[in-house]
Amino acid sequence: MPYYLGIDLGGTNIAAAVLDEEYRIMAEAARKTACPRPAEAIMDDMAAAAQEAAQKAGIRLQDVEYVGVGCPGSVNPDSGDIQYANNLDFHNVPMGKHLGDRLGRPIRVENDANAAAYGEYLAGAAAQADIRNFVAITLGTGVGGGVILGGRIYSGSNHAGGELGHMVIQAGGRPCTCGRKGCWEAYASATGLIQSTREAMRADPDSALWQTAEGGLSGVNGRTAFDGMRAGDGTAARVVREYVEALAAGLTNIINIFQPDLVSLAGGISKEGDALLLPLREIVDREDYARFGTQRTRIAIAELGNDAGVIGAALLGVSKA
């Protein structure tokens, strides 16, 4: 029986999990990343979490062919090096070699968003055998993306591809953390939605959003505008409409470029379900360049939630049958 072991390295937590042959999680272990601290110390805790997960699953590390790792930043999967991860302060860290020395197993390393996309591809929303081209979008603090083409992770010639949140949808628009203006991330992320909601509240002191957001501006989150819309507030409805339009603009761009079989949406905002999906699909259906074709890209909610990253890391050496 094959087993798979993955590690999801984040800026806050280190998660490790063992999967069975059905790609289900058998056992998990976690540590705090506790940044900032040396990469060597972080890799010590990564190894400890992997060993604990294996022990909980009742297997030996020798029972897994490799250990997969998902890590933020610029990752070279060929060498196993983390070239740059700003939130970890990693610069040219040879993760594959050093973690391999600690665990005695080959290490496969991939960008965390790519690993999460691969998890959804093999074990989540895109697990169907006929899906070979897939894009995963995460709507969180930023907009994360992972692209699967022909069953393989696409990351470009320099392993930095798939930064879908940093296409510009409004020239000269809001400043983005990447240094550009008008990026999709600045409008379609939860951060962008929160900013739009606060701007609308400042412009309309009579909006019911002030009551919906307990604590006023400081109480605004990614649900506030949707909750206000459901309560019948016109200003909230406008914020949601403009958010969906911005989300659809970037999503349509992605579909026009890749024409994947499926696009999945993850992150807190995706939990709005049909309140998000129905108007979003309507716009994309109208604007997709292939709208007169018989085969159209589907849009769905991701299925693996916070486990997508660790599941995808564990399955980096697996191909879809």
C-alpha positions as CSV (number, residue, x, y, z in Angstrom):
1,M,0.0,0.0,0.0
2,P,1.5,3.3,-1.0
3,Y,1.7,6.2,1.5
4,Y,2.4,9.8,0.8
5,L,3.9,12.4,3.1
6,G,3.7,16.2,2.6
7,I,4.7,19.3,4.4
8,D,3.1,22.7,3.9
9,L,5.4,25.5,5.1
10,G,3.6,28.8,5.8
11,G,4.6,32.0,7.3
12,T,2.7,31.1,10.5
13,N,2.5,27.3,10.6
14,I,4.2,24.2,9.5
15,A,1.8,21.4,8.6
16,A,2.7,17.8,7.9
17,A,0.4,15.0,6.8
18,V,0.5,11.3,5.7
19,L,-2.0,10.3,3.0
20,D,-3.2,6.8,2.2
21,E,-3.6,5.3,-1.3
22,E,-7.0,7.1,-1.7
23,Y,-5.3,10.4,-1.0
24,R,-7.0,10.7,2.3
25,I,-5.2,12.2,5.4
26,M,-4.3,9.5,7.9
27,A,-2.4,11.6,10.4
28,E,-1.2,15.2,10.8
29,A,1.3,17.1,12.9
30,A,2.1,20.8,13.2
31,R,4.6,23.3,14.4
32,K,4.8,27.1,14.6
33,T,7.0,28.6,11.9
34,A,8.0,31.3,14.5
35,C,9.5,33.7,12.0
36,P,11.9,35.4,11.9
37,R,14.5,32.7,12.7
38,P,17.2,30.8,10.7
39,A,16.2,28.5,7.9
40,E,18.1,25.7,9.6
41,A,15.9,25.9,12.7
42,I,12.7,26.0,10.6
43,M,13.9,22.9,8.7
44,D,14.5,21.1,12.1
45,D,10.8,21.7,12.9
46,M,9.7,20.6,9.5
47,A,11.6,17.4,9.9
48,A,10.1,16.9,13.4
49,A,6.6,17.5,12.1
50,A,7.1,14.9,9.3
51,Q,8.5,12.3,11.7
52,E,5.6,12.9,14.1
53,A,3.0,12.6,11.3
54,A,4.6,9.3,10.2
55,Q,4.6,8.0,13.7
56,K,0.9,8.9,14.2
57,A,0.1,7.1,11.0
58,G,2.0,4.0,12.1
59,I,4.5,4.0,9.3
60,R,8.2,4.5,8.9
61,L,9.7,7.3,6.8
62,Q,11.2,4.5,4.7
63,D,7.6,3.6,3.7
64,V,7.3,6.8,1.6
65,E,9.1,7.2,-1.7
66,Y,9.7,10.9,-1.1
67,V,8.6,13.8,1.0
68,G,6.8,16.7,-0.7
69,V,7.1,20.3,0.4
70,G,5.0,23.3,-0.5
71,C,6.8,26.6,0.3
72,P,5.9,30.3,-0.5
73,G,8.1,32.3,-2.7
74,S,10.3,31.5,-5.8
75,V,11.0,27.8,-5.8
76,N,13.2,25.8,-8.1
77,P,11.6,22.3,-8.2
78,D,14.5,20.9,-10.2
79,S,17.2,21.8,-7.6
80,G,15.0,21.9,-4.5
81,D,16.2,25.4,-3.7
82,I,14.0,28.2,-2.3
83,Q,15.4,31.1,-4.2
84,Y,13.5,33.8,-2.4
85,A,10.6,33.8,0.2
86,N,10.1,37.3,1.6
87,N,7.8,36.3,4.5
88,L,10.3,33.6,5.6
89,D,13.4,35.7,4.9
90,F,14.8,32.8,2.8
91,H,17.5,33.6,0.2
92,N,18.8,30.6,-1.9
93,V,18.0,28.0,0.8
94,P,18.8,24.4,-0.4
95,M,15.7,23.0,1.1
96,G,15.8,19.7,-0.9
97,K,19.3,18.8,0.2
98,H,19.1,19.9,3.8
99,L,15.7,18.5,4.6
100,G,16.6,15.3,2.8
101,D,19.7,15.0,5.0
102,R,17.4,15.3,8.1
103,L,14.7,12.8,6.9
104,G,16.8,10.4,4.8
105,R,14.3,10.5,2.0
106,P,14.3,12.3,-1.4
107,I,12.5,15.7,-1.2
108,R,10.3,17.3,-3.8
109,V,9.8,21.0,-3.4
110,E,7.2,23.3,-5.1
111,N,5.7,26.7,-4.6
112,D,2.8,26.5,-2.1
113,A,0.2,27.9,-4.4
114,N,1.2,25.4,-7.1
115,A,1.1,22.6,-4.6
116,A,-2.4,23.6,-3.5
117,A,-3.5,23.6,-7.1
118,Y,-2.1,20.2,-7.6
119,G,-3.9,18.9,-4.6
120,E,-7.2,20.2,-5.9
121,Y,-6.3,18.7,-9.3
122,L,-5.6,15.2,-8.0
123,A,-7.8,14.9,-4.9
124,G,-10.3,17.8,-5.0
125,A,-12.5,19.8,-7.4
126,A,-10.6,18.7,-10.5
127,A,-10.1,15.0,-9.6
128,Q,-12.1,13.8,-12.6
129,A,-10.0,11.8,-15.0
130,D,-11.1,13.9,-18.0
131,I,-9.8,17.2,-16.5
132,R,-6.2,17.9,-17.7
133,N,-6.2,21.7,-17.8
134,F,-7.0,23.4,-14.5
135,V,-6.6,26.7,-12.8
136,A,-6.9,27.2,-9.0
137,I,-7.5,30.6,-7.6
138,T,-7.4,31.5,-3.8
139,L,-9.1,34.7,-2.7
140,G,-7.3,35.5,0.6
141,T,-5.1,38.3,1.8
142,G,-3.9,38.3,-1.8
143,V,-5.0,36.4,-4.9
144,G,-3.0,33.2,-5.2
145,G,-3.0,31.0,-8.3
146,G,-1.8,27.7,-9.7
147,V,-2.0,26.5,-13.3
148,I,-2.1,22.9,-14.4
149,L,-1.6,22.4,-18.2
150,G,-1.7,18.9,-19.7
151,G,-1.6,17.4,-16.2
152,R,1.6,19.2,-15.2
153,I,2.2,22.3,-13.0
154,Y,3.1,25.2,-15.2
155,S,5.5,27.7,-13.6
156,G,7.3,29.2,-16.6
157,S,10.9,29.2,-17.6
158,N,12.1,30.7,-14.3
159,H,9.7,28.9,-11.9
160,A,8.0,32.2,-11.2
161,G,4.9,31.8,-13.4
162,G,1.4,31.6,-12.2
163,E,1.3,34.9,-10.3
164,L,-2.2,35.5,-11.6
165,G,-3.1,38.1,-9.0
166,H,-0.6,40.5,-10.5
167,M,-2.2,41.1,-13.9
168,V,-3.5,44.7,-14.2
169,I,-7.2,45.1,-14.6
170,Q,-7.3,48.8,-14.1
171,A,-4.4,50.9,-15.5
172,G,-3.2,53.4,-12.9
173,G,-5.6,51.9,-10.3
174,R,-4.9,51.0,-6.7
175,P,-1.3,50.5,-5.6
176,C,-0.5,46.8,-5.2
177,T,2.1,45.3,-2.8
178,C,4.0,44.1,-5.8
179,G,4.8,47.7,-6.9
180,R,2.4,47.9,-9.8
181,K,-1.0,49.8,-9.8
182,G,-4.3,48.3,-10.7
183,C,-3.5,44.6,-10.1
184,W,-6.3,42.1,-9.9
185,E,-5.2,41.3,-6.4
186,A,-5.8,44.9,-5.3
187,Y,-9.5,44.5,-6.1
188,A,-10.4,40.8,-6.0
189,S,-8.6,39.7,-2.8
190,A,-10.3,39.8,0.6
191,T,-8.0,42.8,1.3
192,G,-9.4,44.6,-1.7
193,L,-13.0,43.8,-0.8
194,I,-12.4,45.2,2.7
195,Q,-10.9,48.4,1.2
196,S,-13.9,48.8,-1.1
197,T,-16.3,48.3,1.7
198,R,-14.6,50.9,3.9
199,E,-14.5,53.4,1.0
200,A,-18.2,52.9,0.5
201,M,-19.0,53.3,4.2
202,R,-17.0,56.6,4.3
203,A,-18.9,57.8,1.3
204,D,-22.3,56.8,2.8
205,P,-22.6,57.5,6.5
206,D,-26.3,56.3,6.4
207,S,-25.4,52.9,5.0
208,A,-26.5,49.9,7.1
209,L,-23.0,48.7,6.6
210,W,-22.1,50.7,9.7
211,Q,-24.3,48.4,11.7
212,T,-23.4,45.3,9.8
213,A,-19.7,45.9,10.6
214,E,-19.6,45.7,14.4
215,G,-17.1,48.3,15.5
216,G,-17.4,50.4,12.4
217,L,-14.5,50.5,9.9
218,S,-12.3,48.4,12.1
219,G,-14.9,45.6,12.1
220,V,-15.1,45.2,8.3
221,N,-14.1,41.8,6.9
222,G,-14.6,39.9,3.7
223,R,-18.2,39.0,4.7
224,T,-19.4,42.5,5.6
225,A,-20.6,43.6,2.2
226,F,-22.3,40.3,1.4
227,D,-24.1,40.4,4.8
228,G,-25.1,44.0,4.1
229,M,-26.4,43.0,0.7
230,R,-28.5,40.2,2.1
231,A,-29.9,42.7,4.6
232,G,-31.1,44.9,1.7
233,D,-28.6,47.7,1.9
234,G,-28.1,49.4,-1.5
235,T,-24.5,50.5,-0.8
236,A,-23.5,47.0,0.2
237,A,-25.2,45.6,-2.9
238,R,-23.1,48.0,-5.1
239,V,-19.9,47.0,-3.3
240,V,-20.6,43.3,-4.0
241,R,-21.6,44.0,-7.6
242,E,-18.4,45.9,-8.2
243,Y,-16.3,43.2,-6.5
244,V,-17.9,40.5,-8.6
245,E,-17.2,42.6,-11.7
246,A,-13.5,42.9,-10.8
247,L,-13.3,39.2,-10.0
248,A,-14.9,38.4,-13.3
249,A,-12.6,40.7,-15.3
250,G,-9.5,38.8,-14.1
251,L,-11.1,35.4,-14.3
252,T,-12.2,36.0,-17.9
253,N,-8.7,37.1,-18.8
254,I,-7.4,33.8,-17.3
255,I,-10.0,31.7,-19.2
256,N,-9.3,33.5,-22.4
257,I,-5.5,32.8,-22.1
258,F,-5.7,29.2,-20.9
259,Q,-9.3,27.9,-21.7
260,P,-8.9,25.3,-18.9
261,D,-11.5,22.6,-18.3
262,L,-12.2,24.0,-14.8
263,V,-11.4,27.0,-12.6
264,S,-11.8,26.5,-8.8
265,L,-12.1,29.3,-6.2
266,A,-10.9,28.9,-2.7
267,G,-10.5,31.2,0.3
268,G,-13.0,32.8,2.7
269,I,-14.9,34.7,0.0
270,S,-15.6,31.5,-1.9
271,K,-17.8,30.4,1.0
272,E,-20.4,32.9,-0.2
273,G,-21.5,30.2,-2.6
274,D,-24.2,31.1,-5.1
275,A,-24.2,34.8,-3.9
276,L,-20.8,34.9,-5.5
277,L,-20.9,32.2,-8.2
278,L,-24.2,33.0,-10.0
279,P,-23.4,36.6,-10.9
280,L,-19.8,35.7,-11.6
281,R,-20.7,32.9,-14.0
282,E,-23.2,35.2,-15.7
283,I,-20.5,37.8,-16.5
284,V,-17.9,35.3,-17.5
285,D,-20.4,33.4,-19.7
286,R,-21.1,36.6,-21.5
287,E,-17.5,37.8,-21.9
288,D,-15.5,34.5,-22.4
289,Y,-14.1,34.6,-26.0
290,A,-15.1,31.0,-26.5
291,R,-18.7,31.8,-25.6
292,F,-20.0,30.4,-28.9
293,G,-18.1,27.1,-28.5
294,T,-19.5,23.8,-27.3
295,Q,-16.8,23.2,-24.7
296,R,-16.7,25.9,-22.0
297,T,-14.7,26.4,-18.9
298,R,-16.5,25.5,-15.7
299,I,-16.2,27.6,-12.5
300,A,-16.6,25.8,-9.2
301,I,-15.7,26.1,-5.5
302,A,-12.6,24.3,-4.4
303,E,-13.1,21.2,-2.2
304,L,-10.0,20.7,0.0
305,G,-10.0,23.9,2.0
306,N,-6.9,24.5,4.1
307,D,-5.7,20.9,3.4
308,A,-5.1,21.6,-0.3
309,G,-1.5,22.6,0.3
310,V,-0.3,19.7,2.3
311,I,-2.3,17.2,0.2
312,G,-0.8,18.7,-3.0
313,A,2.7,18.6,-1.5
314,A,2.3,14.9,-0.6
315,L,1.3,14.1,-4.2
316,L,3.9,16.0,-6.1
317,G,5.3,12.8,-7.4
318,V,2.0,11.4,-8.5
319,S,0.4,11.8,-12.0
320,K,-3.3,11.5,-12.8
321,A,-4.2,8.1,-14.4
